[in-house]
Amino acid sequence: MSLVTRCPACATAFRVAPPQLSAHRGQVRCGKCGEVFDGIANLMDPSAERLRLEPSPQLGLFDAARRAAAPTPLPRPSPPGQAPVPAFLAEPPAPRRALWWSLAALALVVLLAQAVYHFRAELAVSVPAARAPLEAACRPLGCEVPLPRQLRLLSIDSYEVREDARGEGLIVLHAVIRNRAPFPQQYPSLHLTLTDEANLPVVSRALAPPEYLEPAEAPQRLARGLAPGGEASLTVYLDASKARASGYELVLFYPS
């Protein structure tokens, strides 16, 4: 699209294109007299009268002879009060930084919430005062704040498997589990494997905490967990009448 603007100093009319006007917010230099004027405010209807059009005023900016005669740099845009900028020349609005920062803050809150949910057990142990708020936050979500389950901080100090003196194919498992963490932990499950002379498994049995803790003490001990630096001794009787085992292995684990 082509427009026509008139220099207010020498009344020379020029044909201009919108990109020329928008380059310096409408400020152009007359290619004939060198006057700097507001090309937007001086736009005119090219069909109103027959006009003798000069080259675009922008070309004057690149004419070495005219630049030498008028070296003055283009002035800054006129202050408010000049003619309104046409819609097609208006610059797009600046990005809404407030919206961007709001979205970034929301993403950070979600990330922190996920971290708190994942480490809620350790957080409740490290900061006891946080347990009640964490439990209150979990209640509507249907989750709990369990004791920590750091398997690498648990160990089997000693264990043995032997035949029961009463015979009848029973074996007795004696073991001592130690919690090396500075906080209480959930009691782990046990996995006992009996092997033959070729070290191949012949019997495998998983034992959950209620199965190896004394029934009368199990609810209270499970609620308290294995104390920091504490140990738990256990004795379990198992039926191995159908197995001819010569070795055994005991492993701790937490069910997924």
Secondary structure, 3 states (H helix, E strand, C coil): CCEEEECCCCCCEEEECHHHHHHCCCEEECCCCCCEEECCCCEECCCCCCCCEECCHHHHHHCHHHHHHCCCCCCCCCCCCCCCCCHHHCCCCCCCHHHHHHHHHHHHHHHHHHHHHHCHHHHHHHCHHHHHHHHHHHHHHCCCCCCCCCHHHEEEEEEEEEECCCCCCEEEEEEEEEECCCCCECCCEEEEEEECCCCCEEEEEEECHHHHCCCCCHHHHHHHCECCCCEEEEEEEEECCCCCCCEEEEEEECCC
